[in-house]
């Protein structure tokens, strides 16, 4: 097979990619609007989600959140400060490494996240033919 044939992208491939990107954008728009209706920004929602969803524990460090958000640590510090001022999260000094700051959900952040997670689960179920995320059935 020549390189040109192997590298050629078919019309069906473009259609599939277009459909995926369309459905992904629809889901992201839904998520943005749901967060806004809850009185928080999409980034605040994502921060709460990544704190609660961090593997193995219910808190995360700023560095870990920066990685999850694909953002600069100084921007995440500002986001955490805004969330803290809104009563969504709290910072705690680590018991194990006093140089490290843990970011935890407060009760208001937990309630907000639980409500949004239920909405997102319903929306994802409507898109199950597009997105295959098996673990979401337990939300």
ChimeraX commands (.cxc) that place a marker at each C-alpha (Angstrom):
marker #1 position 0.00,0.00,0.00 radius 0.5
marker #1 position 1.39,3.39,-0.90 radius 0.5
marker #1 position 1.81,6.11,1.68 radius 0.5
marker #1 position -0.72,8.32,-0.12 radius 0.5
marker #1 position -3.43,5.62,0.08 radius 0.5
marker #1 position -2.64,4.77,3.70 radius 0.5
marker #1 position -2.65,8.45,4.75 radius 0.5
marker #1 position -5.74,9.39,2.75 radius 0.5
marker #1 position -8.68,10.39,4.91 radius 0.5
marker #1 position -12.05,9.26,3.63 radius 0.5
marker #1 position -15.27,11.26,3.54 radius 0.5
marker #1 position -16.67,8.87,6.17 radius 0.5
marker #1 position -13.71,9.66,8.44 radius 0.5
marker #1 position -14.42,13.37,8.15 radius 0.5
marker #1 position -18.10,12.77,8.86 radius 0.5
marker #1 position -17.30,10.66,11.92 radius 0.5
marker #1 position -14.83,13.23,13.24 radius 0.5
marker #1 position -17.28,16.05,12.58 radius 0.5
marker #1 position -20.09,14.21,14.37 radius 0.5
marker #1 position -17.85,13.44,17.36 radius 0.5
marker #1 position -16.71,17.06,17.65 radius 0.5
marker #1 position -20.31,18.28,17.28 radius 0.5
marker #1 position -21.58,15.99,20.05 radius 0.5
marker #1 position -18.59,16.84,22.25 radius 0.5
marker #1 position -19.27,20.56,21.83 radius 0.5
marker #1 position -22.98,20.03,22.56 radius 0.5
marker #1 position -22.06,18.26,25.79 radius 0.5
marker #1 position -19.58,20.98,26.78 radius 0.5
marker #1 position -22.17,23.68,26.07 radius 0.5
marker #1 position -24.70,21.80,28.19 radius 0.5
marker #1 position -22.11,21.59,30.97 radius 0.5
marker #1 position -21.30,25.30,30.79 radius 0.5
marker #1 position -24.99,26.25,30.92 radius 0.5
marker #1 position -25.71,23.84,33.80 radius 0.5
marker #1 position -22.83,25.29,35.84 radius 0.5
marker #1 position -23.99,28.82,35.12 radius 0.5
marker #1 position -27.55,27.94,36.21 radius 0.5
marker #1 position -26.06,26.62,39.47 radius 0.5
marker #1 position -24.35,29.99,40.00 radius 0.5
marker #1 position -20.78,28.94,39.27 radius 0.5
marker #1 position -18.48,29.16,36.27 radius 0.5
marker #1 position -17.48,26.19,34.11 radius 0.5
marker #1 position -13.97,26.35,35.56 radius 0.5
marker #1 position -15.32,26.33,39.10 radius 0.5
marker #1 position -17.37,23.25,38.21 radius 0.5
marker #1 position -14.32,21.55,36.72 radius 0.5
marker #1 position -12.26,22.35,39.80 radius 0.5
marker #1 position -14.92,20.80,42.06 radius 0.5
marker #1 position -15.17,17.77,39.78 radius 0.5
marker #1 position -11.42,17.19,39.75 radius 0.5
marker #1 position -11.16,17.52,43.52 radius 0.5
marker #1 position -13.91,14.98,44.13 radius 0.5
marker #1 position -12.78,12.76,41.26 radius 0.5
marker #1 position -9.09,12.68,42.12 radius 0.5
marker #1 position -7.98,9.03,42.21 radius 0.5
marker #1 position -7.72,7.53,45.69 radius 0.5
marker #1 position -8.77,10.53,47.78 radius 0.5
marker #1 position -11.28,13.40,48.07 radius 0.5
marker #1 position -8.78,16.25,47.83 radius 0.5
marker #1 position -6.03,17.40,45.48 radius 0.5
marker #1 position -3.08,19.76,45.46 radius 0.5
marker #1 position -2.91,22.86,43.30 radius 0.5
marker #1 position -0.29,21.17,41.10 radius 0.5
marker #1 position -2.50,18.13,40.59 radius 0.5
marker #1 position -5.47,20.34,39.78 radius 0.5
marker #1 position -3.36,22.36,37.33 radius 0.5
marker #1 position -2.51,19.13,35.51 radius 0.5
marker #1 position -6.14,18.00,35.45 radius 0.5
marker #1 position -7.31,21.40,34.20 radius 0.5
marker #1 position -4.36,21.72,31.82 radius 0.5
marker #1 position -3.77,25.18,33.24 radius 0.5
marker #1 position -0.90,27.12,34.77 radius 0.5
marker #1 position -0.52,26.65,38.54 radius 0.5
marker #1 position -0.78,30.40,39.22 radius 0.5
marker #1 position -4.12,30.47,37.36 radius 0.5
marker #1 position -5.35,27.53,39.43 radius 0.5
marker #1 position -4.31,29.32,42.63 radius 0.5
marker #1 position -6.51,32.24,41.57 radius 0.5
marker #1 position -9.37,29.86,40.73 radius 0.5
marker #1 position -9.04,28.14,44.11 radius 0.5
marker #1 position -9.10,31.57,45.80 radius 0.5
marker #1 position -12.34,32.47,44.00 radius 0.5
marker #1 position -13.88,29.13,44.94 radius 0.5
marker #1 position -12.74,29.57,48.53 radius 0.5
marker #1 position -14.33,33.04,48.67 radius 0.5
marker #1 position -17.57,31.52,47.33 radius 0.5
marker #1 position -17.55,28.89,50.09 radius 0.5
marker #1 position -17.03,25.98,47.68 radius 0.5
marker #1 position -13.59,24.77,48.80 radius 0.5
marker #1 position -11.10,25.14,51.62 radius 0.5
marker #1 position -7.34,24.91,51.72 radius 0.5
marker #1 position -5.61,22.81,54.35 radius 0.5
marker #1 position -1.93,22.35,55.06 radius 0.5
marker #1 position -0.91,18.76,54.50 radius 0.5
marker #1 position -0.31,16.69,57.63 radius 0.5
marker #1 position 2.41,14.76,55.79 radius 0.5
marker #1 position 4.24,17.55,53.98 radius 0.5
marker #1 position 3.78,21.00,55.48 radius 0.5
marker #1 position 4.93,22.61,52.23 radius 0.5
marker #1 position 1.95,21.12,50.43 radius 0.5
marker #1 position -1.56,22.61,50.43 radius 0.5
marker #1 position -4.56,20.34,50.00 radius 0.5
marker #1 position -7.75,21.64,48.40 radius 0.5
marker #1 position -10.93,20.09,49.88 radius 0.5
marker #1 position -14.60,20.52,49.03 radius 0.5
marker #1 position -16.76,22.37,51.52 radius 0.5
marker #1 position -20.36,21.32,52.09 radius 0.5
marker #1 position -21.67,23.93,49.63 radius 0.5
marker #1 position -19.22,22.74,46.96 radius 0.5
marker #1 position -20.22,19.13,47.57 radius 0.5
marker #1 position -23.95,19.92,47.21 radius 0.5
marker #1 position -23.35,21.94,44.06 radius 0.5
marker #1 position -21.22,19.20,42.55 radius 0.5
marker #1 position -23.73,16.44,43.39 radius 0.5
marker #1 position -26.53,18.36,41.69 radius 0.5
marker #1 position -24.43,19.03,38.60 radius 0.5
marker #1 position -23.19,15.42,38.47 radius 0.5
marker #1 position -26.78,14.16,38.35 radius 0.5
marker #1 position -27.55,16.51,35.47 radius 0.5
marker #1 position -24.39,15.49,33.62 radius 0.5
marker #1 position -25.16,11.80,34.08 radius 0.5
marker #1 position -28.56,12.25,32.44 radius 0.5
marker #1 position -27.03,14.20,29.57 radius 0.5
marker #1 position -24.28,11.62,29.05 radius 0.5
marker #1 position -26.84,8.81,29.02 radius 0.5
marker #1 position -28.56,10.59,26.12 radius 0.5
marker #1 position -25.22,10.56,24.28 radius 0.5
marker #1 position -24.24,6.96,25.03 radius 0.5
marker #1 position -24.10,6.09,21.35 radius 0.5
marker #1 position -21.42,8.78,20.91 radius 0.5
marker #1 position -19.48,8.56,24.19 radius 0.5
marker #1 position -18.51,5.25,25.75 radius 0.5
marker #1 position -17.71,5.92,29.40 radius 0.5
marker #1 position -18.52,2.77,31.36 radius 0.5
marker #1 position -17.79,3.99,34.89 radius 0.5
marker #1 position -20.31,6.83,34.70 radius 0.5
marker #1 position -23.21,4.48,35.32 radius 0.5
marker #1 position -22.36,4.61,39.03 radius 0.5
marker #1 position -22.68,8.41,39.40 radius 0.5
marker link #1:1,2 radius 0.2
marker link #1:2,3 radius 0.2
marker link #1:3,4 radius 0.2
marker link #1:4,5 radius 0.2
marker link #1:5,6 radius 0.2
marker link #1:6,7 radius 0.2
marker link #1:7,8 radius 0.2
marker link #1:8,9 radius 0.2
marker link #1:9,10 radius 0.2
marker link #1:10,11 radius 0.2
marker link #1:11,12 radius 0.2
marker link #1:12,13 radius 0.2
marker link #1:13,14 radius 0.2
marker link #1:14,15 radius 0.2
marker link #1:15,16 radius 0.2
marker link #1:16,17 radius 0.2
marker link #1:17,18 radius 0.2
marker link #1:18,19 radius 0.2
marker link #1:19,20 radius 0.2
marker link #1:20,21 radius 0.2
marker link #1:21,22 radius 0.2
marker link #1:22,23 radius 0.2
marker link #1:23,24 radius 0.2
marker link #1:24,25 radius 0.2
marker link #1:25,26 radius 0.2
marker link #1:26,27 radius 0.2
marker link #1:27,28 radius 0.2
marker link #1:28,29 radius 0.2
marker link #1:29,30 radius 0.2
marker link #1:30,31 radius 0.2
marker link #1:31,32 radius 0.2
marker link #1:32,33 radius 0.2
marker link #1:33,34 radius 0.2
marker link #1:34,35 radius 0.2
marker link #1:35,36 radius 0.2
marker link #1:36,37 radius 0.2
marker link #1:37,38 radius 0.2
marker link #1:38,39 radius 0.2
marker link #1:39,40 radius 0.2
marker link #1:40,41 radius 0.2
marker link #1:41,42 radius 0.2
marker link #1:42,43 radius 0.2
marker link #1:43,44 radius 0.2
marker link #1:44,45 radius 0.2
marker link #1:45,46 radius 0.2
marker link #1:46,47 radius 0.2
marker link #1:47,48 radius 0.2
marker link #1:48,49 radius 0.2
marker link #1:49,50 radius 0.2
marker link #1:50,51 radius 0.2
marker link #1:51,52 radius 0.2
marker link #1:52,53 radius 0.2
marker link #1:53,54 radius 0.2
marker link #1:54,55 radius 0.2
marker link #1:55,56 radius 0.2
marker link #1:56,57 radius 0.2
marker link #1:57,58 radius 0.2
marker link #1:58,59 radius 0.2
marker link #1:59,60 radius 0.2
marker link #1:60,61 radius 0.2
marker link #1:61,62 radius 0.2
marker link #1:62,63 radius 0.2
marker link #1:63,64 radius 0.2
marker link #1:64,65 radius 0.2
marker link #1:65,66 radius 0.2
marker link #1:66,67 radius 0.2
marker link #1:67,68 radius 0.2
marker link #1:68,69 radius 0.2
marker link #1:69,70 radius 0.2
marker link #1:70,71 radius 0.2
marker link #1:71,72 radius 0.2
marker link #1:72,73 radius 0.2
marker link #1:73,74 radius 0.2
marker link #1:74,75 radius 0.2
marker link #1:75,76 radius 0.2
marker link #1:76,77 radius 0.2
marker link #1:77,78 radius 0.2
marker link #1:78,79 radius 0.2
marker link #1:79,80 radius 0.2
marker link #1:80,81 radius 0.2
marker link #1:81,82 radius 0.2
marker link #1:82,83 radius 0.2
marker link #1:83,84 radius 0.2
marker link #1:84,85 radius 0.2
marker link #1:85,86 radius 0.2
marker link #1:86,87 radius 0.2
marker link #1:87,88 radius 0.2
marker link #1:88,89 radius 0.2
marker link #1:89,90 radius 0.2
marker link #1:90,91 radius 0.2
marker link #1:91,92 radius 0.2
marker link #1:92,93 radius 0.2
marker link #1:93,94 radius 0.2
marker link #1:94,95 radius 0.2
marker link #1:95,96 radius 0.2
marker link #1:96,97 radius 0.2
marker link #1:97,98 radius 0.2
marker link #1:98,99 radius 0.2
marker link #1:99,100 radius 0.2
marker link #1:100,101 radius 0.2
marker link #1:101,102 radius 0.2
marker link #1:102,103 radius 0.2
marker link #1:103,104 radius 0.2
marker link #1:104,105 radius 0.2
marker link #1:105,106 radius 0.2
marker link #1:106,107 radius 0.2
marker link #1:107,108 radius 0.2
marker link #1:108,109 radius 0.2
marker link #1:109,110 radius 0.2
marker link #1:110,111 radius 0.2
marker link #1:111,112 radius 0.2
marker link #1:112,113 radius 0.2
marker link #1:113,114 radius 0.2
marker link #1:114,115 radius 0.2
marker link #1:115,116 radius 0.2
marker link #1:116,117 radius 0.2
marker link #1:117,118 radius 0.2
marker link #1:118,119 radius 0.2
marker link #1:119,120 radius 0.2
marker link #1:120,121 radius 0.2
marker link #1:121,122 radius 0.2
marker link #1:122,123 radius 0.2
marker link #1:123,124 radius 0.2
marker link #1:124,125 radius 0.2
marker link #1:125,126 radius 0.2
marker link #1:126,127 radius 0.2
marker link #1:127,128 radius 0.2
marker link #1:128,129 radius 0.2
marker link #1:129,130 radius 0.2
marker link #1:130,131 radius 0.2
marker link #1:131,132 radius 0.2
marker link #1:132,133 radius 0.2
marker link #1:133,134 radius 0.2
marker link #1:134,135 radius 0.2
marker link #1:135,136 radius 0.2
marker link #1:136,137 radius 0.2
marker link #1:137,138 radius 0.2
marker link #1:138,139 radius 0.2
view
